[in-house]
Amino acid sequence: MKYSEYHVPILYGPQIPRRDRDDTRKRYSRALLTLFVPWRTVTDLCDVNQTWEEAFKLRQNRTSIHSWKIIENIQLLHE
């Protein structure tokens, strides 16, 4: 999909958690999956017998290089 204009998304709600803390890793994985992996149902993101962390690791290869740059910038907000 190609847009004729650039847009900057503004996310409302809780801040995306830190990736470098054990106590937020589940929320971090879930947040990034919902933002950067195409999905229609929850099982497109995470299988029933799978943790969010496992699902994120398995689906990382579906994330574009451009999206990874955005993810890195999100992490910079925590530093």
Secondary structure, 3 states (H helix, E strand, C coil): CCCCCCCCCCCCCCCCCCCCCHHHHHHHHHHHHHHHCCCCCHHHHCCCCCCHHHHHHHHHHHCCHHHHHHHHHHHHCCC
